[in-house]
Amino acid sequence: MSNISKPVRKSSRKFTLHVGLRVQIALLGLLSVVAIGAICLAGLHFDAQAQAESDRALKLRHEVASLATGYLEAGQVANAFMRTREDKNVARHEEIVNTLLAGLASIENVMKQSANADDAKSDSALRSGLSIYRTRFNNIVSMQRQLGLKENEGLQGRLRNAVHEVEAKLAAHDVSRLTYLMLMMRRHEKDFMLRGGDKFGEEFDKRQEQFAKALPESGLPEAVQSEIEAAMKTYSQSFAGYQVTQSLLNDEIADFATVFQRNRPGLDELIKTADERYNAAELRAAEVRQMMTWAIAGATVLIGLLAAIFGRRIANAVAGMTRAMQELAKGDFTVVLPGLARGDEIGAMARAVENFKLVAREKAEEETRTKMREVAEAAETRRTDMEQVADQFEREVGRIIELVAAASHELEAEAGSMSQTASNAQGLSLKVAQASEETSSSVQSVASASEQMAASVVEIGRQVQQSSQIADEAVDQARMMNDRVAQLAAAATRIGDVVQFISSIASQTNLLALNATIEAARAGDAGRGFAVVASEVKALAAQTSRATDEISKQIFDIQSATQDSIGAIGAIGGTINRMSEIASSIASAVEEQSASTQEISRNVQHAALAVIEVSANIAQVERSASETGAASGHVLSAAQSLSGDSTRLKSEVGEFLQRVRAA
């Protein structure tokens, strides 16, 4: 065993740095984890930056959208104020504008994080536009307050008070001309307030001049005229101020609309910028995620390649070791094991297998020497056994050979006897075959005759069945004729009733004609024409009576003949029914005869087939007898040959036993 371990100790003296497979696998796994972890950390860092930028862009987008929505809402509130002139819309508008400015400040803070000067310039322009928009709306509110938010406030209130004062004084003195002119001025005032336009102011001035001219001519007291004149002066001055203020308000409203529309492109540009920033941030985030995915995929592929190379290296070593171990299993101890110089687990396994090879080789050599001794001992034992077997074989086989020789002589005698018996059987089978052929011919003749008779019986049955069917049809036709004749008798009876009715009518007509003749005779000359007609009617009645008597006689004859016909037809029907019954009986008998004939024919055919089969069997017996004769001849030859072979076998066995003993 000390010699076996020498190669291992010799290889262990070399100083080499070896790393085990477990450590290599651990290092590869650690490298993979570190690489993928580093990629993931870097990807998460860049993704966080991209996500933060995307969140800022999304916040900017929401704030810009809120700014645009608030700006539109401010415009709607401003329009609502200009329609309704309510203070709550002013407060709401101010609140919205403050919110817009605060939102714009937040947007500017977000935009400052970018180094784009155009964005900052756009924000500054929008803030300036919002300030102008606010100023224009405040001007509109101020002017609207001057005009009066309600009808009793501002210039509208002054106009209302002055008009009411003038109208009260005019109503107290009932001056229709001045009242008319006052109403026309009020109309032009309202038209100007509702529609605007200088023409309503000019019409107002014309009516005012007419009012001023008509006032002195009204006949009112001087004091009243002075009061009315003062009130009209206040009214006209207030209307003039209202005109100027309304004109300025219209200009402010136009400027307000212009400023509102001028700020829209800035808002649209800001919305576009926010959308572009958001899209760019989303694109950057997508690029970061894609880059991270590609990096992880590349690292995974690289690690997979390293693992494949490492696995292939291990697999090649294991495959070489497996082939060497297979050669060892086949008994080839000259094979050189790969990997003996390796310092890892595979090298350890190779060295262990090398030790196993040396031990197995020594064990195989020892087993070979043992087997050689066992073979020599077995040869000596086999020789002794062979001598014993030869002696026993000589005794057993010699006795068997003697029995075979005796049996061969007996077989030769029996074969001669069997050959003679086969010749006798062949002669008898020839005679039987001739007799069976004659019987088969007779049976076939009987079968042909029975088949012809069966065909004739079948034809008779068919004819009888056809006659029975014709008889049934005749019975049906007789029955139909009987029904028709019965219908004819009924019709003749009905005609007789009609004739009797006509005869009674003729009798009554004859009686009426007789009465008419009597009445005509009583009438004298006046009734002659009527008497002639009555006599003609009487003559016609007599002819009708004679005709009806003749018809009645003919109808009676028809009825008698009809009754006779019904009886005759009934007799014919009975006769035909009896014929049909007889034909049916004949058909039944013919069917029974046909069945019997067919049974006879089948039995005869079966007998013919049996005779044919007997003939065939006899022929087979003849062939078998011939074959038996031939076989007995062969058996005789074989028995004679067996007798000679047994003698030769006895000689050969003796020589074989001598050779076995000599071996």
C-alpha positions in Angstrom: 0.0 0.0 0.0 3.0 2.3 0.5 3.9 2.0 -3.1 0.4 3.0 -4.1 0.5 6.3 -2.4 3.9 7.4 -3.7 2.6 9.2 -6.9 0.3 11.3 -4.8 3.0 12.4 -2.3 5.3 13.2 -5.2 2.8 15.5 -6.8 2.0 17.3 -3.5 5.6 18.5 -3.1 5.2 21.1 -5.8 4.2 24.6 -4.5 1.3 25.8 -6.6 -1.6 28.1 -5.7 -4.8 26.1 -6.1 -8.4 27.3 -5.6 -11.2 24.8 -5.0 -14.3 24.6 -7.1 -16.4 25.7 -4.2 -14.4 28.9 -3.8 -14.4 29.5 -7.6 -18.2 29.1 -7.7 -18.6 31.4 -4.7 -16.3 34.0 -6.3 -18.3 33.8 -9.6 -21.6 34.2 -7.7 -20.2 37.1 -5.6 -18.9 38.8 -8.8 -22.3 38.4 -10.4 -24.1 39.8 -7.4 -21.7 42.8 -7.1 -21.9 43.6 -10.8 -25.7 43.4 -11.0 -26.0 45.2 -7.6 -23.8 48.0 -8.9 -25.7 48.3 -12.1 -29.0 48.3 -10.2 -27.7 51.0 -7.8 -26.5 53.2 -10.6 -29.8 52.6 -12.5 -31.8 53.4 -9.4 -29.8 56.6 -8.9 -30.3 57.8 -12.5 -33.9 56.7 -12.4 -34.5 58.7 -9.2 -33.0 61.7 -10.9 -35.2 61.2 -14.0 -38.2 60.6 -11.8 -37.6 63.7 -9.8 -37.3 65.7 -13.0 -40.5 64.1 -14.3 -42.3 65.0 -11.1 -41.1 68.6 -11.4 -42.3 68.6 -15.0 -45.6 67.1 -14.0 -46.0 69.6 -11.2 -45.2 72.4 -13.7 -47.7 71.0 -16.1 -50.4 70.9 -13.5 -49.6 74.4 -12.3 -49.6 75.8 -15.8 -52.9 74.0 -16.5 -54.3 75.5 -13.3 -53.0 78.9 -14.4 -54.7 78.7 -17.8 -57.9 77.5 -16.2 -57.8 80.3 -13.6 -57.2 82.8 -16.3 -60.2 81.7 -18.2 -62.3 81.7 -15.0 -61.1 85.3 -14.4 -62.3 86.3 -17.8 -65.7 84.6 -17.2 -66.0 86.4 -13.8 -65.1 89.7 -15.4 -67.7 89.2 -18.1 -70.2 88.3 -15.4 -69.5 91.5 -13.6 -69.9 93.6 -16.8 -73.3 91.9 -17.3 -74.7 92.0 -13.7 -72.5 94.7 -12.0 -72.4 92.8 -8.7 -69.7 93.4 -6.1 -69.3 89.7 -5.4 -67.8 89.2 -8.9 -65.2 91.9 -8.2 -64.1 90.2 -5.0 -64.0 86.8 -6.8 -62.0 88.3 -9.6 -59.5 89.8 -7.2 -59.2 86.4 -5.5 -58.6 84.6 -8.8 -56.0 87.1 -9.9 -54.1 86.8 -6.6 -54.1 83.0 -7.1 -52.9 83.4 -10.6 -50.0 85.6 -9.5 -49.1 83.1 -6.8 -49.2 80.3 -9.2 -47.1 82.2 -11.7 -44.5 82.8 -8.9 -44.4 79.0 -8.2 -44.0 78.4 -12.0 -41.2 80.9 -12.1 -39.4 79.1 -9.2 -39.6 75.8 -11.1 -38.5 77.5 -14.4 -35.5 79.1 -12.6 -34.0 75.6 -12.2 -33.5 75.5 -15.9 -30.8 77.7 -17.6 -33.2 78.6 -20.5 -33.4 82.5 -20.7 -36.4 82.3 -23.1 -38.4 80.6 -20.4 -37.6 83.4 -17.9 -38.4 86.1 -20.4 -41.7 84.4 -21.2 -42.6 84.3 -17.5 -41.7 88.0 -17.1 -43.9 88.9 -20.0 -46.8 86.9 -18.7 -46.5 88.6 -15.2 -46.5 92.0 -16.9 -49.6 91.0 -19.0 -51.4 89.8 -15.8 -50.6 93.1 -14.1 -52.0 95.1 -17.1 -55.1 92.8 -17.2 -55.7 93.5 -13.5 -55.3 97.3 -14.0 -57.8 97.3 -16.9 -60.3 95.4 -14.9 -59.9 97.7 -11.9 -60.5 100.7 -14.3 -63.7 99.1 -15.6 -64.8 98.5 -12.0 -64.1 102.1 -11.1 -65.9 103.6 -14.1 -68.8 101.2 -13.5 -69.0 102.4 -10.0 -69.1 106.0 -11.3 -72.0 105.1 -13.6 -73.6 103.2 -10.7 -73.7 99.5 -9.9 -77.4 99.9 -9.3 -80.0 102.2 -10.7 -80.1 104.5 -7.6 -76.3 104.8 -7.4 -73.7 107.0 -9.2 -74.7 108.9 -12.3 -77.7 106.6 -12.8 -79.0 107.7 -9.4 -78.5 111.4 -10.1 -80.3 111.0 -13.5 -83.1 109.1 -11.7 -83.5 111.7 -9.0 -83.4 114.7 -11.4 -86.0 113.0 -13.7 -88.3 112.1 -10.8 -88.2 115.8 -9.6 -89.0 117.2 -13.0 -91.7 114.5 -13.6 -93.3 115.3 -10.2 -93.5 119.0 -10.9 -94.9 118.4 -14.4 -97.4 116.0 -13.0 -98.5 118.6 -10.5 -99.3 121.2 -13.2 -100.4 118.9 -16.0 -98.3 120.2 -18.8 -98.7 117.6 -21.6 -96.1 119.1 -24.0 -93.4 119.2 -21.5 -94.3 115.7 -20.2 -94.1 114.4 -23.8 -90.7 115.9 -24.3 -89.5 114.6 -20.9 -90.6 111.1 -21.8 -88.8 111.3 -25.2 -85.6 112.4 -23.4 -86.0 109.4 -21.0 -86.4 107.1 -24.0 -83.2 108.4 -25.7 -81.5 108.0 -22.3 -82.5 104.4 -22.0 -81.6 103.7 -25.6 -78.1 105.1 -25.0 -77.7 103.0 -21.8 -78.9 99.8 -23.6 -77.4 100.2 -27.1 -74.9 103.1 -26.9 -74.2 105.3 -29.9 -73.9 109.0 -30.4 -77.2 109.3 -32.3 -79.2 108.7 -29.1 -77.2 111.5 -27.3 -77.9 113.9 -30.3 -81.6 113.0 -30.1 -81.5 113.7 -26.3 -79.9 117.1 -27.0 -82.6 118.0 -29.5 -85.4 117.1 -27.1 -83.6 119.1 -24.4 -83.6 122.2 -26.6 -87.2 121.7 -27.4 -88.0 121.3 -23.7 -86.0 124.5 -22.9 -88.0 126.4 -25.6 -91.4 125.0 -24.5 -90.8 125.7 -20.8 -91.4 129.5 -21.0 -94.4 128.9 -23.2 -96.0 126.5 -20.7 -97.7 129.1 -18.6 -96.2 127.8 -15.4 -95.2 130.1 -12.6 -91.8 131.6 -12.7 -90.8 129.9 -9.5 -91.8 126.5 -10.9 -90.1 127.1 -14.2 -86.9 128.0 -12.3 -87.1 124.8 -10.3 -87.7 122.7 -13.4 -84.9 124.5 -15.2 -82.5 123.8 -12.4 -83.6 120.1 -12.2 -83.2 119.8 -16.0 -79.8 121.3 -15.8 -78.8 118.7 -13.3 -80.3 116.0 -15.4 -78.6 117.1 -18.6 -75.2 117.5 -16.9 -75.6 114.0 -15.3 -76.5 112.5 -18.7 -73.5 114.2 -20.3 -71.2 112.8 -17.6 -72.8 109.4 -18.1 -72.1 109.6 -21.8 -68.5 110.5 -21.3 -68.0 107.9 -18.6 -69.8 105.2 -20.7 -67.6 106.0 -23.7 -64.5 105.7 -21.5 -65.8 102.5 -20.1 -66.4 101.1 -23.6 -62.8 101.9 -24.4 -61.6 100.2 -21.3 -63.7 97.2 -22.0 -62.2 97.0 -25.5 -58.7 97.4 -24.1 -59.5 94.8 -21.5 -60.6 92.3 -24.2 -57.4 93.1 -26.1 -55.2 92.6 -23.1 -57.0 89.3 -22.3 -56.4 88.0 -25.8 -52.8 89.2 -25.8 -52.0 87.1 -22.7 -53.4 84.0 -24.3 -50.4 83.3 -26.6 -48.1 83.6 -23.5 -50.2 81.1 -21.7 -50.2 78.8 -24.7 -46.5 79.1 -25.0 -46.1 78.3 -21.3 -48.4 75.3 -21.7 -46.4 74.1 -24.6 -43.1 74.6 -22.6 -44.6 72.6 -19.7 -45.7 69.8 -22.1 -42.3 69.7 -23.7 -40.6 69.5 -20.3 -42.9 66.8 -19.2 -42.4 64.8 -22.4 -38.6 65.3 -22.2 -38.6 64.1 -18.6 -40.7 61.1 -19.5 -38.4 60.3 -22.4 -35.3 60.7 -20.2 -36.9 58.4 -17.6 -37.7 55.9 -20.3 -34.1 56.1 -21.6 -32.7 55.6 -18.1 -34.9 52.5 -17.6 -34.0 51.2 -21.0 -30.3 51.8 -20.3 -30.6 50.0 -17.0 -32.4 47.1 -18.6 -29.7 46.8 -21.3 -27.0 47.0 -18.6 -28.6 44.3 -16.5 -29.1 42.2 -19.7 -25.5 42.7 -20.7 -24.2 41.8 -17.3 -26.4 38.8 -17.2 -25.1 37.7 -20.6 -21.5 38.2 -19.5 -22.0 36.3 -16.3 -23.8 33.6 -18.2 -20.8 33.3 -20.6 -18.4 33.2 -17.6 -20.6 30.5 -16.0 -20.7 28.6 -19.3 -16.9 28.7 -19.7 -16.5 27.7 -16.0 -19.1 24.9 -16.4 -17.5 23.7 -19.7 -14.1 23.6 -18.0 -15.6 21.5 -15.1 -17.6 19.4 -17.6 -14.6 18.6 -19.7 -12.6 17.5 -16.6 -15.5 15.4 -15.4 -16.0 13.9 -18.8 -12.3 12.9 -19.1 -12.5 11.4 -15.6 -15.7 9.5 -16.6 -14.0 8.0 -19.7 -11.0 7.0 -17.7 -13.2 5.4 -15.0 -15.1 3.5 -17.8 -11.8 2.1 -19.1 -10.9 1.1 -15.5 -14.3 -0.6 -15.2 -13.4 -2.6 -18.4 -10.2 -3.8 -16.8 -7.7 -1.4 -18.5 -5.3 -0.4 -15.7 -2.9 1.3 -18.1 -5.1 4.3 -18.6 -3.7 7.7 -17.4 -6.2 9.7 -15.3 -6.5 13.4 -16.2 -6.4 16.1 -13.6 -3.8 14.5 -11.2 -1.9 17.8 -11.0 -5.0 20.0 -10.3 -5.4 21.4 -6.8 -9.2 21.5 -6.7 -11.8 18.9 -5.9 -11.4 17.3 -9.4 -7.7 16.8 -8.8 -8.5 15.2 -5.4 -11.0 13.0 -7.1 -8.4 12.0 -9.8 -5.8 11.1 -7.1 -8.4 9.0 -5.2 -9.3 7.2 -8.5 -5.5 6.7 -9.1 -5.2 5.0 -5.7 -8.2 2.9 -6.5 -6.6 1.9 -9.8 -3.4 0.7 -8.1 -5.3 -1.3 -5.5 -7.6 -2.8 -8.2 -4.7 -3.8 -10.3 -2.9 -5.6 -7.5 -6.2 -7.3 -6.5 -6.8 -8.4 -10.2 -3.3 -9.9 -10.3 -3.9 -11.8 -7.1 -7.3 -13.0 -8.4 -5.6 -14.2 -11.7 -3.1 -16.4 -9.7 -5.9 -17.8 -7.6 -7.9 -18.7 -10.7 -5.0 -20.4 -12.4 -4.6 -22.7 -9.3 -8.4 -23.4 -9.3 -8.3 -24.2 -13.0 -5.5 -26.8 -12.5 -7.4 -28.4 -9.7 -10.6 -28.4 -11.7 -8.9 -30.1 -14.6 -7.7 -33.0 -12.4 -11.1 -33.4 -10.9 -12.7 -33.2 -14.4 -10.4 -36.0 -15.7 -11.4 -38.3 -12.8 -15.1 -37.5 -13.3 -14.8 -38.1 -17.1 -13.5 -41.6 -16.5 -16.4 -42.4 -14.2 -18.8 -40.9 -16.7 -17.3 -42.9 -19.5 -17.8 -46.2 -17.6 -21.4 -45.3 -16.7 -22.0 -44.1 -20.3 -20.7 -47.4 -21.7 -23.0 -49.4 -19.5 -26.1 -47.3 -20.2 -25.5 -46.7 -23.9 -24.6 -50.3 -24.5 -27.9 -51.5 -23.0 -29.8 -48.9 -25.1 -28.1 -49.9 -28.3 -29.1 -53.5 -27.7 -32.7 -52.5 -27.1 -32.6 -50.4 -30.3 -31.3 -53.3 -32.4 -34.1 -55.6 -31.0 -36.7 -52.9 -31.7 -35.4 -52.4 -35.2 -35.9 -56.1 -36.0 -39.5 -56.0 -34.7 -40.2 -52.8 -36.6 -39.0 -54.4 -39.8 -41.5 -57.3 -39.4 -44.4 -54.9 -38.5 -43.6 -52.6 -41.5 -43.9 -55.6 -43.9 -47.3 -56.5 -42.4 -48.5 -52.9 -42.6 -47.5 -52.6 -46.2 -49.7 -55.7 -47.0 -52.7 -54.3 -45.1 -52.4 -50.9 -46.9 -52.5 -52.7 -50.3 -55.8 -54.5 -49.2 -57.3 -51.3 -48.0 -56.5 -49.5 -51.2 -58.4 -52.2 -53.2 -61.5 -52.0 -51.0 -61.5 -48.2 -51.2 -61.6 -48.3 -55.0 -64.7 -50.5 -54.9 -66.4 -48.3 -52.4 -65.5 -45.2 -54.5 -67.2 -46.7 -57.6 -70.4 -47.5 -55.5 -70.5 -44.0 -54.0 -70.2 -42.5 -57.5 -73.2 -44.5 -58.7 -75.2 -43.5 -55.6 -74.2 -39.8 -56.1 -75.5 -39.9 -59.7 -78.9 -41.4 -58.6 -79.3 -38.9 -55.8 -78.5 -36.0 -58.1 -81.2 -37.2 -60.6 -83.7 -37.4 -57.7 -82.7 -33.9 -56.6 -83.2 -32.5 -60.1 -86.7 -34.0 -60.3 -87.7 -32.7 -56.9 -86.4 -29.3 -57.8 -88.6 -29.3 -61.0 -91.6 -30.5 -59.1 -91.0 -27.8 -56.5 -90.9 -25.2 -59.2 -94.2 -26.5 -60.7 -95.9 -26.5 -57.3 -94.7 -22.9 -56.8 -96.1 -21.9 -60.2 -99.4 -23.6 -59.4 -99.5 -21.7 -56.1 -98.8 -18.4 -57.8 -101.6 -19.1 -60.4 -104.0 -20.0 -57.6 -103.1 -16.9 -55.6 -103.6 -14.8 -58.7 -107.1 -16.4 -59.3 -107.9 -15.8 -55.7 -107.0 -12.2 -56.1 -109.1 -11.9 -59.3 -112.0 -13.5 -57.4 -111.6 -11.0 -54.6 -111.6 -8.2 -57.2 -114.8 -9.7 -58.8 -116.4 -9.8 -55.3 -115.5 -6.2 -54.7 -116.9 -5.2 -58.2 -120.1 -7.2 -57.6 -120.5 -5.5 -54.2 -120.1 -2.1 -55.9 -122.6 -3.1 -58.6 -125.0 -4.2 -55.9 -124.7 -0.8 -54.2 -125.2 1.0 -57.6 -128.3 -1.1 -58.3 -129.6 -0.4 -54.8 -129.1 3.3 -55.5 -131.0 2.9 -58.8 -133.9 1.2 -56.9 -134.0 4.1 -54.4 -134.0 6.6 -57.3 -136.9 4.7 -59.0 -138.8 4.8 -55.7 -138.3 8.6 -55.4 -139.4 9.0 -59.1 -142.5 6.9 -58.3 -143.3 9.3 -55.4 -142.9 12.3 -57.8 -145.2 10.6 -60.4 -147.8 9.9 -57.7 -147.6 13.5 -56.7 -148.0 14.6 -60.4 -151.0 12.2 -60.7 -152.7 13.7 -57.7 -152.1 17.2 -59.2 -153.6 16.0 -62.5 -156.7 14.6 -60.6 -157.1 17.9 -58.8 -156.6 19.8 -62.1 -159.3 17.6 -63.7 -161.6 18.3 -60.8 -160.9 22.0 -61.1 -161.5 21.9 -64.9 -164.8 20.1 -64.2 -165.9 22.8 -61.8 -164.8 25.5 -64.3 -166.9 23.8 -67.0 -169.9 23.8 -64.7 -169.4 27.5 -63.8 -169.0 28.3 -67.5 -172.2 26.6 -68.3 -173.9 28.6 -65.6 -172.5 31.8 -67.1 -174.0 31.1 -70.5 -172.6 33.0 -73.5 -170.2 34.9 -71.3 -168.6 31.8 -70.1 -168.1 30.0 -73.4 -164.5 31.0 -73.8 -163.8 30.0 -70.3 -165.5 26.7 -70.9 -163.3 26.0 -73.9 -160.2 26.7 -71.8 -161.6 24.4 -69.1 -162.2 21.6 -71.5 -158.6 21.9 -72.8 -157.3 21.9 -69.3 -159.4 18.8 -68.6 -158.0 17.1 -71.7 -154.5 18.0 -70.6 -155.2 16.7 -67.1 -156.5 13.4 -68.6 -153.3 13.1 -70.7 -151.2 13.8 -67.7 -153.0 11.2 -65.7 -152.5 8.6 -68.5 -148.8 9.5 -68.8 -148.3 9.3 -65.0 -150.0 5.9 -65.0 -147.7 4.7 -67.8 -144.6 6.1 -66.0 -145.8 4.4 -62.8 -146.0 1.1 -64.6 -142.5 1.6 -66.1 -141.1 2.5 -62.7 -142.7 -0.6 -61.2 -141.1 -2.7 -63.9 -137.7 -1.0 -63.2 -138.1 -1.6 -59.5 -138.9 -5.3 -60.1 -135.9 -5.6 -62.4 -133.7 -3.8 -59.9 -134.8 -6.2 -57.1 -134.1 -9.2 -59.4 -130.7 -7.7 -60.3 -129.8 -7.2 -56.6 -130.7 -10.8 -56.0 -128.7 -12.0 -59.0 -125.7 -9.9 -58.1 -125.9 -11.2 -54.5 -125.9 -14.7 -55.8 -122.9 -13.9 -58.1 -121.1 -12.4 -55.1 -121.7 -15.5 -53.0 -120.5 -17.8 -55.8 -117.4 -15.7 -56.3 -116.8 -15.7 -52.5 -117.0 -19.5 -52.5 -114.6 -19.6 -55.5 -112.3 -17.4 -53.6 -112.5 -19.7 -50.5 -111.8 -22.7 -52.7 -108.9 -20.9 -54.4 -107.6 -20.0 -50.9 -107.8 -23.6 -49.8 -106.1 -24.7 -53.0 -103.4 -22.0 -52.4 -102.9 -23.2 -48.8 -102.7 -26.9 -50.0 -100.3 -25.8 -52.7 -98.2 -23.9 -50.2 -98.0 -27.0 -48.0 -97.2 -29.2 -51.0 -94.6 -26.6 -52.0 -93.1 -26.7 -48.6 -93.0 -30.5 -48.5 -91.5 -30.6 -52.0 -88.9 -28.0 -51.0 -88.1 -30.1 -47.9 -87.8 -33.2 -50.0 -85.6 -31.3 -52.4 -83.4 -30.0 -49.6 -83.1 -33.5 -48.1 -82.2 -34.9 -51.5 -79.6 -32.2 -52.0 -78.2 -32.9 -48.6 -78.1 -36.6 -49.4 -76.3 -35.7 -52.7 -73.9 -33.6 -50.8 -73.3 -36.3 -48.3 -72.7 -38.9 -51.1 -70.3 -36.5 -52.7 -68.6 -36.0 -49.4 -68.4 -39.8 -48.9 -66.9 -40.1 -52.4 -64.4 -37.5 -51.5 -63.6 -39.3 -48.2 -63.3 -42.6 -50.0 -60.9 -41.0 -52.4 -59.0 -39.6 -49.4 -59.0 -43.1 -47.9 -57.6 -44.4 -51.2 -54.9 -41.8 -51.2 -54.2 -42.5 -47.5 -54.0 -46.2 -48.2 -51.5 -45.5 -51.0 -49.5 -43.2 -48.8 -49.7 -45.8 -46.0 -48.3 -48.4 -48.4 -45.5 -46.1 -49.4 -44.9 -45.1 -45.8 -44.8 -48.8 -44.8 -42.2 -49.3 -47.5 -40.2 -46.4 -46.2 -40.6 -47.7 -42.6 -39.3 -51.1 -43.7 -36.3 -49.5 -45.4 -35.7 -47.3 -42.3 -36.0 -50.4 -40.0 -33.4 -52.2 -42.1 -31.2 -49.1 -42.1 -31.7 -48.7 -38.3 -30.5 -52.3 -37.7 -27.3 -51.6 -39.6 -26.9 -48.2 -37.9 -27.3 -49.7 -34.4 -24.4 -52.1 -35.1 -22.3 -49.2 -36.4 -23.2 -47.1 -33.4 -22.1 -49.8 -31.0 -18.7 -49.8 -32.7 -18.4 -46.0 -32.7 -19.4 -45.7 -29.0 -16.6 -48.2 -28.1 -14.0 -46.2 -29.9 -15.3 -42.9 -28.3 -15.0 -44.4 -24.8 -11.5 -45.5 -25.5 -10.6 -41.9 -26.5 -12.2 -40.5 -23.4 -10.3 -42.8 -21.1 -7.1 -42.0 -23.0 -7.7 -38.3 -22.5 
